[in-house]
Amino acid sequence: MNRLGNATSPYLRQHADNPVHWREWDAGALAESRERDVPILLSVGYASCHWCHVMAHESFEDVATAELMNENFVCVKVDREERPDLDAVYMNATVAMTGQGGWPMTCFLTPEGEPFYCGTYYPKLPRGGMPSFTQLLTAITETWQQRRDEVHKASAQVTEALRAQAGGLPDSDLTLSAELLDHAVAAVLRDEDPEHAGFGGAPKFPPSALLEGLLRSWERTGDSAVLAAVTRTAEAMARGGIYDQLRGGFARYSVDPAWVIPHFEKMLYDNAQLLRAYGHLARRASANEPESLAHRVTRETVQFLLDDLGTEQGGFASALDADTHLEPGKPGVEGATYVWTPAELVGELGPIDGAWAAEFFGVSTAGNFEQGTSVLTRYTDPAPADADRLEQIRAALRKARDGRPQPDRDDKVVTAWNGMAITALAEAGAALGADDWVSAAVRCARFLLSEHVIDGRVRRASLNGVAGASPGVLEDYAWLVTGLLALHQATGELSWLDEAQGLLDTAIQHFADPNTPGSWFDTADDAEILVTRPRDPIDGATPAGASSLAEALLTAAAVSEADRAVPYFALAEQTLQRGAVVLARAPRSAGQWLTVAEAALRGPLQVAIAAEAAGESSALLAAARAAAPGGTIVIAAPPNSVPLLADRPLVHGEPAAYVCRGSVCDLPVSTVAELQEALARP
């Protein structure tokens, strides 16, 4: 029988009606494999994955294929977003066996969970040298039944290789220095696409964490080439089809090098990280009219998070699907919600505005997508006289598009990605004076603390306000802590710091490698034992758990009382010391490492503003948030109310700002000009 009907993952629930006898990953699945003496068929995917849907429609919904699966395998479905630990282990196995990875991921395992054959998508019929899925099932079954020794030999070799790779970052003589960071940034800039911006070729992924690290590098060095690269990439993405020109929000990636045609799924983790970077860039752009591109994209991305991904409980859903189901029971059509023809624009807007919109958004009869349709782009800004016209047209097209069939939404609330959203909303809201963004971050944080933290331990995800059973991994603790610390800075309230410290202490206790200071596992020491205990130090679509924890440790060290600050800072230094090898050897995959290292190189910089009432510190606080480089700790609160304001009184009864670099502090200042001068000093 199929056992996915009560799963907390929307992806698993999508397969609850399959004739396949799917079950979730647990000890019972391994036990059934042993009892029946059949291998485990592990299928890993996620709700917004296009090819996952294709394989499901072709094979998992097919009765004959399901019978073959049910008879010869224990069939296990895993949502990679809910169980990143399982995904990491078996993706490493897939890459080791095939040289590449991706989703859907299809792995065949022994009853001990050891992989002996792995791949990704398999078609219903053979094509392009690829066997059909049923051919594969038949071959695996025959091998299991008749050549078991080959299975055990293969599984032993793969498992040994996985365990050899799980040793963490190697020891090195590298130290965190300005020279190392400059080397990393220079290497990244050499990979810039000179024609279309961004880094590397198609498919083109947003360099989300890397943009924030590069901005912080420019603020330290003043190197105009670094700022130019960030600005080019930010503008190219925001003007291309990868950005939703009607509702805001970025798609997962562009299939072409020019950012025109997106893979239409929209992920929370991309948009949260990009919101952080665009919000930072907006602080460096003019706040005057007309609105800068960075300000507009920041504002629209926040609205996308709130309107399209916000949940009733205050959290943020994981993703919007790439596909739109136009007919019940039929496969989804990628991008169907989003694309337009000139005739459709005229039909919605009338002939004059329709023609104007087609020219403005790059919609032609030939189309830039499929079947004569176009993804909207925005390569120019309207003349001042046309600004209102454009907004009226966008509103009309949004309304029309909202009436179309919509992509499914993965309502799963993932702790780590919501922590990223809290961080970005709190930082951007505080810096740009948008109190409602900070309020949204507060609401999300309260929900996570209420429902995702159970008996002091973090759960990975929830659905409809109910936490699932999957335990939190390192990134969940790290980003929730970082988000809470961002709220501590945005509000000056001590409670956020107290919650952050408790969770950080728990993370240190359960994820640290006891034999290697500064090295971290991605799963807790009391989590389920897999064939290897995963730890991946490379920043990918989401930052590594270790680099994410480095930020949490560094920030916590700067805002905590001394007895906690000292060990936090030591661990942050040890973690960054280990991460130096990633910056040296793979800088494009070290965006979060660079982000944290730039802050650490400054001390980090701290601005503590003593004021009895919030209104009294508003001018100094606004100046600090506007002028301080990324990674600066900025808190305004009454003297002695929070650790950073301990023994920092008013000066002559007036608010005062204390600027420190690490443990070295300037004399307090009382005017905006003095504060700006202090922040400008290297």
VOGU-3710 file (C-alpha; in Angstrom, 3 decimals, decimal comma):
1> mnrlgnatsp> 0,000/0,000/0,000  1,033/3,602/-0,553  1,849/5,267/2,800  2,466/8,883/1,790  -0,998/10,301/2,466  -0,089/11,685/5,884  3,384/12,950/4,997  4,313/16,484/6,033  6,014/17,033/2,669  3,844/18,314/-0,197
11> ylrqhadnpv> 6,225/16,536/-2,569  5,533/13,186/-0,942  1,813/13,904/-0,911  1,971/14,491/-4,664  2,795/10,775/-4,922  0,191/9,526/-2,435  -2,126/8,405/-5,257  0,545/6,565/-7,237  -0,016/2,803/-7,594  3,536/2,437/-6,284
21> hwrewdagal> 3,713/1,202/-2,680  5,737/4,216/-1,605  6,799/4,650/1,978  8,903/7,278/3,726  12,500/6,670/4,735  12,687/5,109/8,177  14,039/2,063/9,990  10,963/0,135/8,878  11,939/0,493/5,230  15,348/-1,032/5,902
31> aesrerdvpi> 13,749/-3,802/7,943  11,268/-4,624/5,185  14,134/-4,802/2,698  15,877/-7,367/4,898  12,716/-9,384/5,531  11,706/-9,567/1,864  15,300/-9,898/0,649  14,809/-7,192/-1,992  16,738/-3,979/-2,558  15,500/-0,509/-1,711
41> llsvgyasch> 14,506/1,730/-4,607  15,165/5,247/-3,319  13,638/8,083/-5,323  14,639/11,603/-4,249  13,146/14,820/-5,604  11,297/17,965/-4,594  7,955/19,563/-5,274  8,956/22,179/-7,847  11,284/19,891/-9,847  10,138/19,696/-13,495
51> wchvmahesf> 11,778/16,377/-14,381  10,550/14,854/-11,129  7,021/15,493/-12,383  7,859/14,080/-15,797  9,204/10,817/-14,362  6,263/10,562/-11,994  3,768/10,919/-14,850  5,627/8,543/-17,163  6,491/5,803/-14,676  5,123/6,156/-11,155
61> edvataelmn> 1,556/6,696/-12,338  1,784/3,713/-14,694  0,209/0,554/-13,229  2,474/-1,924/-15,024  5,630/-0,085/-13,944  4,320/0,184/-10,395  3,694/-3,579/-10,258  7,301/-4,207/-11,270  8,513/-1,810/-8,576  6,255/-3,207/-5,855
71> enfvcvkvdr> 7,151/-6,823/-6,532  10,915/-6,428/-6,571  11,746/-3,443/-4,355  10,941/-1,574/-1,195  10,006/1,764/-2,725  11,031/4,826/-0,705  10,241/8,447/-1,572  12,318/11,273/-0,087  11,868/15,037/-0,315  15,409/16,361/-0,626
81> eerpdldavy> 14,375/19,617/1,027  12,990/17,826/4,059  15,879/15,345/4,337  19,005/17,137/3,066  21,138/14,614/4,955  19,860/11,687/2,884  20,050/13,753/-0,274  23,682/14,680/0,413  24,808/11,112/1,058  23,152/9,580/-1,983
91> mnatvamtgq> 23,886/12,510/-4,287  27,566/12,014/-3,519  27,120/8,360/-4,438  25,334/9,291/-7,667  28,078/11,710/-8,681  30,749/9,148/-7,807  29,085/6,516/-9,987  27,955/8,621/-12,948  30,040/11,796/-12,882  26,955/13,971/-12,522
101> ggwpmtcflt> 23,943/14,451/-10,313  20,506/15,962/-10,324  16,876/15,325/-9,550  14,961/13,121/-9,700  17,652/10,950/-8,167  17,197/7,196/-8,433  19,304/4,950/-6,188  19,265/1,234/-5,458  20,413/0,253/-1,979  21,124/-2,829/0,070
111> pegepfycgt> 19,083/-3,408/3,253  21,937/-1,660/5,097  21,338/1,488/3,042  24,520/1,046/1,013  24,145/2,212/-2,625  25,130/-0,135/-5,421  23,604/1,603/-8,455  22,580/5,252/-8,843  21,297/7,558/-11,535  18,866/10,393/-12,100
121> yypklprggm> 15,941/10,580/-14,527  15,065/7,484/-16,543  12,518/7,729/-19,394  9,560/5,445/-19,952  11,002/4,382/-23,310  14,702/4,051/-24,237  16,161/7,157/-25,848  19,501/8,826/-26,428  21,451/5,784/-25,252  19,525/5,793/-21,961
131> psftqlltai> 17,638/2,631/-20,941  13,989/2,819/-20,073  13,077/2,778/-16,417  11,508/-0,679/-16,736  14,638/-2,026/-18,433  16,659/-0,687/-15,524  14,306/-2,259/-12,977  14,550/-5,620/-14,721  18,346/-5,487/-14,893  18,699/-4,506/-11,230
141> tetwqqrrde> 16,323/-7,283/-10,165  18,232/-9,871/-12,189  21,564/-8,720/-10,756  20,202/-8,794/-7,199  18,797/-12,296/-7,593  21,542/-13,927/-9,642  24,782/-11,988/-9,039  24,520/-10,863/-5,442  28,289/-10,899/-5,048  28,572/-8,103/-7,629
151> vhkasaqvte> 26,030/-6,060/-5,653  27,964/-6,402/-2,405  31,269/-5,631/-4,117  29,853/-2,465/-5,707  28,130/-1,288/-2,527  31,272/-1,854/-0,460  33,408/0,136/-2,902  30,973/3,054/-3,058  30,468/3,139/0,700  34,217/3,097/1,312
161> alraqagglp> 34,639/6,004/-1,129  31,843/7,975/0,560  33,400/7,521/3,965  36,795/8,580/2,646  35,241/11,815/1,340  33,548/12,581/4,662  36,679/13,739/6,452  35,916/17,452/6,290  38,226/20,202/5,121  41,923/19,346/5,079
171> dsdltlsael> 44,473/20,979/7,319  46,310/23,829/5,626  48,754/26,597/6,371  46,404/29,224/4,958  45,304/32,041/7,228  42,418/34,421/6,855  43,944/37,621/5,501  43,208/40,534/3,226  45,545/38,978/0,662  43,590/35,718/0,635
181> ldhavaavlr> 40,249/37,494/0,220  41,635/39,705/-2,542  42,941/36,583/-4,298  39,514/34,945/-4,051  37,713/38,008/-5,401  40,165/38,392/-8,276  39,624/34,755/-9,240  35,851/35,254/-9,196  36,072/38,350/-11,399  38,111/36,428/-13,968
191> dedpehagfg> 35,087/34,162/-14,412  32,676/37,007/-15,103  30,695/36,700/-18,318  31,905/39,825/-20,166  28,818/39,978/-22,372  25,904/39,081/-20,108  27,343/39,492/-16,583  27,147/36,844/-13,921  29,699/34,065/-13,662  30,107/31,057/-15,911
201> gapkfppsal> 27,886/29,949/-18,762  24,456/28,452/-19,233  22,570/27,302/-17,322  23,090/30,568/-15,435  22,418/30,531/-11,707  22,098/33,673/-9,581  25,328/34,043/-7,570  23,238/34,784/-4,499  25,637/34,607/-1,544  28,558/35,649/-3,716
211> legllrswer> 27,012/39,050/-4,473  26,871/39,891/-0,765  30,493/38,818/-0,282  31,633/40,892/-3,258  29,800/43,951/-1,971  31,568/43,630/1,362  34,896/43,216/-0,439  34,309/46,442/-2,376  33,421/48,282/0,818  36,745/47,207/2,308
221> tgdsavlaav> 38,982/47,803/-0,705  37,177/50,487/-2,701  37,996/48,500/-5,850  35,621/49,887/-8,475  35,960/46,744/-10,616  34,320/44,698/-7,871  31,369/47,063/-7,531  31,016/47,175/-11,310  30,794/43,374/-11,497  28,137/43,285/-8,779
231> trtaeamarg> 26,151/46,085/-10,402  26,309/44,496/-13,853  25,108/41,149/-12,545  22,373/42,636/-10,384  21,069/44,721/-13,275  21,303/41,936/-15,875  19,320/39,553/-13,679  16,726/42,168/-12,722  16,112/43,136/-16,340  16,019/39,607/-17,724
241> giydqlrggf> 13,279/37,029/-17,755  14,738/35,272/-14,725  13,123/38,102/-12,747  9,331/38,278/-12,720  8,674/41,688/-14,231  5,073/41,757/-13,015  5,129/40,361/-9,468  8,798/40,392/-8,472  10,863/37,434/-7,378  13,591/35,457/-9,121
251> arysvdpawv> 13,322/32,093/-10,822  15,745/29,301/-10,016  18,061/29,837/-12,983  18,230/30,893/-16,611  18,625/28,257/-19,312  20,505/30,750/-21,509  23,562/32,886/-20,711  21,676/36,189/-21,089  19,223/35,617/-18,203  16,255/35,658/-20,613
261> iphfekmlyd> 14,526/32,278/-20,314  14,103/31,026/-16,768  13,553/27,605/-15,369  10,353/28,920/-13,896  10,392/27,491/-10,374  10,855/30,141/-7,691  12,670/29,116/-4,527  12,516/30,826/-1,158  16,226/30,339/-0,568  17,190/32,128/-3,800
271> naqllraygh> 14,907/35,070/-3,149  15,909/35,428/0,500  19,608/35,512/-0,350  19,075/37,862/-3,290  16,932/40,143/-1,135  19,881/40,468/1,232  22,212/41,421/-1,611  19,838/43,816/-3,400  18,920/45,429/-0,078  22,615/45,979/0,593
281> larrasanep> 23,127/47,366/-2,901  20,142/49,680/-2,393  21,905/51,231/0,606  24,721/52,180/-1,752  22,389/53,624/-4,416  20,742/57,020/-4,434  17,506/57,172/-2,473  16,257/60,051/-4,610  13,662/59,881/-7,353  13,523/58,138/-9,709
291> eslahrvtre> 13,751/54,980/-7,618  16,977/53,060/-8,187  16,847/49,582/-9,694  18,211/48,107/-6,461  15,512/49,828/-4,394  12,775/48,662/-6,777  13,941/45,055/-6,878  14,316/44,994/-3,097  10,804/46,327/-2,603  9,263/43,993/-5,186
301> tvqfllddlg> 11,099/40,940/-3,877  9,830/41,625/-0,373  6,307/41,893/-1,774  6,774/38,605/-3,615  7,821/36,892/-0,395  4,866/38,299/1,508  2,202/37,829/-1,165  3,257/34,657/-2,963  5,211/32,666/-0,370  3,760/33,914/2,925
311> teqggfasal> 1,834/31,326/4,945  -1,089/31,846/7,284  1,102/31,132/10,299  3,686/33,778/9,379  6,334/31,583/7,795  7,330/31,374/4,154  6,598/28,479/1,811  9,458/26,733/0,064  8,756/27,254/-3,621  6,461/27,808/-6,552
321> dadthlepgk> 6,437/25,030/-9,133  7,992/25,404/-12,566  4,962/23,795/-14,207  1,338/24,854/-14,476  -1,365/22,203/-14,800  -3,689/23,418/-17,534  -5,753/20,207/-17,691  -6,520/17,826/-14,816  -4,582/14,601/-15,065  -2,276/15,936/-17,765
331> pgvegatyvw> 1,405/16,830/-17,306  2,111/20,397/-16,316  3,344/22,943/-18,829  6,467/24,841/-17,813  6,021/28,600/-17,714  2,392/28,573/-18,884  1,331/31,055/-16,205  3,986/33,598/-17,080  4,390/33,939/-20,855  2,601/36,282/-23,268
341> tpaelvgelg> 1,927/36,922/-26,948  1,364/40,362/-28,518  -2,271/39,422/-29,132  -2,785/38,587/-25,456  -1,346/41,947/-24,416  -3,656/43,748/-26,835  -6,588/41,704/-25,588  -5,949/42,759/-22,007  -4,779/46,330/-22,548  -6,297/47,467/-25,811
351> pidgawaaef> -4,422/48,169/-29,057  -2,457/51,246/-27,968  -1,306/50,164/-24,526  -0,963/46,572/-25,738  1,470/47,571/-28,481  3,375/49,836/-26,088  3,646/47,036/-23,508  4,795/44,543/-26,146  7,635/46,842/-27,167  8,559/47,702/-23,582
361> fgvstagnfe> 8,589/44,084/-22,330  10,146/42,549/-25,451  7,105/40,537/-26,568  7,185/39,754/-30,301  5,256/37,579/-32,734  8,291/35,294/-33,034  8,541/35,008/-29,250  11,585/34,311/-27,130  10,165/31,152/-25,544  8,067/28,305/-26,944
371> qgtsvltryt> 5,251/28,340/-29,514  5,534/32,051/-30,198  5,231/33,113/-26,568  7,561/35,456/-24,730  8,938/35,804/-21,249  8,755/39,453/-20,175  12,025/41,388/-19,986  12,679/45,007/-19,072  15,825/46,411/-20,654  14,884/50,069/-20,321
381> dpapadadrl> 13,145/52,237/-17,778  10,143/54,329/-18,776  10,422/58,011/-19,420  9,192/59,988/-16,407  5,999/60,808/-18,255  5,310/57,086/-18,770  6,075/55,877/-15,228  2,440/55,913/-14,091  1,360/54,327/-17,355  3,776/51,462/-16,809
391> eqiraalrka> 2,534/50,795/-13,295  -1,086/50,783/-14,476  -0,169/48,321/-17,226  1,729/46,102/-14,809  -1,248/46,104/-12,433  -3,620/45,160/-15,265  -1,348/42,347/-16,438  -0,885/41,051/-12,898  -4,652/40,897/-12,494  -5,027/39,089/-15,810
401> rdgrpqpdrd> -2,239/36,664/-14,993  -3,735/35,945/-11,579  -6,819/34,703/-13,427  -4,798/32,041/-15,237  -4,102/28,577/-13,827  -1,317/28,957/-11,275  1,697/26,784/-10,484  1,449/24,656/-7,383  3,087/25,951/-4,232  5,228/23,839/-1,945
411> dkvvtawngm> 3,785/24,966/1,386  6,501/23,282/3,421  8,163/25,806/5,752  11,896/25,013/5,991  13,691/26,411/9,029  16,966/27,360/7,335  15,358/29,140/4,404  12,979/31,002/6,693  16,011/32,014/8,758  17,512/33,477/5,579
421> aitalaeaga> 14,271/35,355/4,945  14,207/36,702/8,511  17,803/37,894/8,098  17,145/39,624/4,782  13,866/41,226/5,859  15,335/42,480/9,133  18,477/43,866/7,486  16,713/45,482/4,528  13,842/46,761/6,653  16,157/48,337/9,224
431> algaddwvsa> 18,505/49,844/6,634  15,812/51,223/4,335  13,381/52,330/7,045  10,668/49,794/6,231  9,285/48,855/9,633  6,684/46,536/8,112  9,471/44,349/6,681  10,976/44,019/10,141  7,524/43,184/11,492  7,209/40,393/8,923
441> avrcarflls> 10,560/39,028/10,075  9,401/39,173/13,700  6,211/37,260/12,877  8,164/34,566/11,049  10,670/34,228/13,879  7,923/33,882/16,476  6,321/31,126/14,420  9,597/29,215/14,073  10,388/29,504/17,775  6,878/28,374/18,653
451> ehvidgrvrr> 6,454/25,464/16,244  9,886/24,477/14,902  11,786/24,463/18,200  10,626/21,549/20,346  12,299/20,809/23,677  15,205/23,028/22,663  15,847/21,197/19,399  15,094/22,474/15,904  12,870/20,592/13,475  13,628/20,846/9,786
461> aslngvagas> 10,201/21,759/8,429  6,492/22,140/9,036  3,330/21,977/6,964  0,189/23,936/7,808  1,724/24,911/11,145  2,565/21,330/12,184  6,239/20,416/12,490  7,440/17,253/10,802  9,565/14,595/12,425  12,762/15,337/10,502
471> pgvledyawl> 15,385/16,873/12,796  17,070/20,139/11,945  20,456/20,015/10,285  23,338/22,425/10,827  22,049/25,056/8,383  18,698/25,143/10,184  20,306/26,067/13,481  22,775/28,464/11,846  20,261/30,502/9,853  17,672/30,607/12,587
481> vtgllalhqa> 20,349/31,953/14,944  21,528/34,487/12,351  17,949/35,628/11,753  17,324/36,059/15,477  20,535/38,051/15,824  19,445/40,264/12,924  16,217/40,948/14,813  18,191/41,699/17,975  19,988/44,390/16,000  16,886/45,683/14,212
491> tgelswldea> 14,798/45,979/17,383  17,324/46,297/20,217  15,330/43,682/22,143  17,259/41,307/24,400  14,857/38,380/23,974  16,058/37,669/20,443  19,638/37,399/21,674  18,624/35,056/24,481  16,846/32,715/22,052  19,764/32,837/19,601
501> qglldtaiqh> 22,342/31,979/22,248  20,385/28,965/23,453  20,095/27,536/19,950  23,718/28,323/19,136  24,911/26,531/22,253  22,828/23,496/21,247  24,339/23,547/17,752  27,853/23,677/19,159  27,094/20,741/21,432  25,625/18,476/18,754
511> fadpntpgsw> 27,279/19,365/15,427  30,940/20,045/16,278  33,605/17,541/15,296  35,157/16,796/18,709  38,449/15,839/17,097  38,827/18,898/14,867  38,007/22,361/16,269  36,276/24,510/13,682  34,980/21,514/11,718  31,267/20,731/11,703
521> fdtaddaeil> 28,997/17,901/10,685  25,753/18,671/8,886  23,785/16,254/11,076  23,629/16,073/14,852  25,538/13,535/16,890  22,255/11,924/17,962  20,641/11,919/14,501  19,922/8,799/12,475  23,087/6,920/11,559  23,527/6,799/7,782
531> vtrprdpidg> 26,253/5,100/5,747  28,266/8,302/6,273  27,746/11,348/8,461  27,487/14,144/5,908  29,373/17,419/5,965  29,818/19,585/2,893  31,844/22,800/3,247  31,075/24,089/-0,258  28,579/26,915/-0,746  26,074/25,901/-3,396
541> atpagassla> 22,540/27,070/-4,113  22,351/27,446/-0,358  25,411/28,194/1,768  27,212/25,355/3,491  26,202/24,584/7,043  29,731/25,370/8,246  29,978/28,772/6,539  26,471/29,610/7,746  27,403/28,713/11,307  30,539/30,848/10,988
551> ealltaaavs> 28,308/33,906/10,514  26,128/32,943/13,470  29,200/32,491/15,683  30,881/35,718/14,575  27,748/37,816/15,055  26,927/36,202/18,389  30,477/36,850/19,610  30,074/40,555/18,872  26,769/40,979/20,714  27,145/38,586/23,665
561> eadravpyfa> 28,472/39,020/27,176  32,159/38,164/27,632  31,781/34,650/29,014  29,951/33,621/25,849  31,647/35,990/23,409  35,137/34,577/23,935  34,342/30,933/23,059  32,013/31,998/20,218  34,753/34,110/18,681  37,340/31,342/19,055
571> laeqtlqrga> 35,054/28,908/17,243  34,317/31,472/14,530  38,061/31,980/13,980  38,700/28,233/13,860  35,837/27,714/11,423  36,997/30,514/9,125  40,554/29,211/9,321  39,307/25,888/7,938  37,183/27,663/5,335  40,222/29,525/4,023
581> vvlaraprsa> 41,051/26,567/1,789  37,659/26,893/0,056  38,305/30,585/-0,577  41,726/29,745/-1,978  40,769/26,820/-4,189  37,095/27,280/-5,100  36,193/30,944/-4,575  33,076/30,870/-6,770  31,757/28,214/-4,401  32,657/30,246/-1,328
591> gqwltvaeaa> 30,202/33,146/-1,386  29,098/32,758/2,217  32,673/32,113/3,368  33,664/35,404/1,710  30,690/37,217/3,254  31,643/36,149/6,765  35,388/36,523/6,265  35,007/40,145/5,144  33,087/40,908/8,331  35,678/39,087/10,443
601> lrgplqvaia> 38,529/41,007/8,833  36,953/44,232/10,133  36,784/42,894/13,667  33,750/42,758/13,049  32,849/46,437/13,100  30,355/47,321/15,841  28,231/50,405/16,410  26,512/50,565/19,792  24,188/53,541/20,201  23,179/54,432/23,742
611> aeaagessal> 19,839/56,216/24,040  17,081/56,118/26,628  14,302/56,154/24,036  14,166/54,896/20,452  13,268/58,280/18,989  16,289/59,932/20,582  18,713/57,694/18,669  16,961/57,801/15,293  19,414/60,145/13,546  22,531/58,298/14,734
621> laaaraaapg> 20,925/54,925/14,045  19,872/55,880/10,521  23,369/57,201/9,806  24,996/54,009/11,091  22,733/51,746/9,074  23,256/53,796/5,936  27,021/54,177/6,156  28,245/51,000/7,849  29,620/48,245/5,585  27,905/44,882/5,344
631> gtiviaappn> 28,445/42,694/8,383  28,606/45,617/10,795  26,795/45,065/14,079  24,465/48,015/14,709  22,316/48,189/17,848  20,540/51,098/19,527  19,220/50,518/23,042  19,262/52,042/26,527  22,590/51,781/28,388  23,164/48,369/30,011
641> svplladrpl> 19,964/46,909/28,513  21,825/44,538/26,169  25,416/43,225/26,324  26,714/45,508/23,571  25,523/48,546/25,567  27,030/47,369/28,864  28,894/50,218/30,571  28,226/52,509/27,627  26,385/55,522/29,023  24,936/58,602/27,418
651> vhgepaayvc> 27,386/61,467/26,924  26,339/64,665/28,675  22,839/63,268/28,800  22,662/62,861/25,022  22,636/59,725/22,818  26,129/58,497/21,967  27,539/56,066/19,410  30,395/53,734/20,326  32,327/52,434/17,304  34,535/49,388/17,792
661> rgsvcdlpvs> 36,642/47,194/15,524  36,862/43,871/17,254  37,967/44,728/20,788  39,402/48,154/19,888  36,986/51,052/20,409  36,949/54,732/19,501  35,801/57,449/21,852  32,014/57,871/21,754  30,550/60,385/19,312  27,315/62,311/19,513
671> tvaelqeala> 26,727/63,742/16,046  25,943/62,199/12,690  29,000/63,839/11,110  31,308/62,391/13,770  29,777/58,954/13,368  30,114/59,025/9,592  33,748/60,068/9,969  34,412/57,216/12,415  32,823/54,657/10,078  34,830/55,932/7,111
681> rp> 38,146/55,192/8,811  39,743/51,872/7,798
//
